[in-house]
């Protein structure tokens, strides 16, 4: 998970974090990097939409939306109080 605190945003830190992660992936011989953006299902979240646009500007392409509970069914009982969707993005290296 990559996160930049609100008071430190818009200073290029997020891009440096992503670039560092991509460089590590290249060094390890990865050909494609996948990322998921987790968001409440059926609810518009402007912050998540902005994040999707930001990753797209870094060369990530939207692949598909996935149901979070399909991959983590135990979360329904323990963690998740609402339906959640993963937006899957990919970038070829």
Secondary structure, 3 states (H helix, E strand, C coil): CCCCCHHHCCCCHHHHHHHHHHHHHHHCCCCEEEEEEEEECCCCCHHHHHHHHHHHHCCCEEEEEEEHHHHCCCHHHHCCCCCEEEEEEEEEC
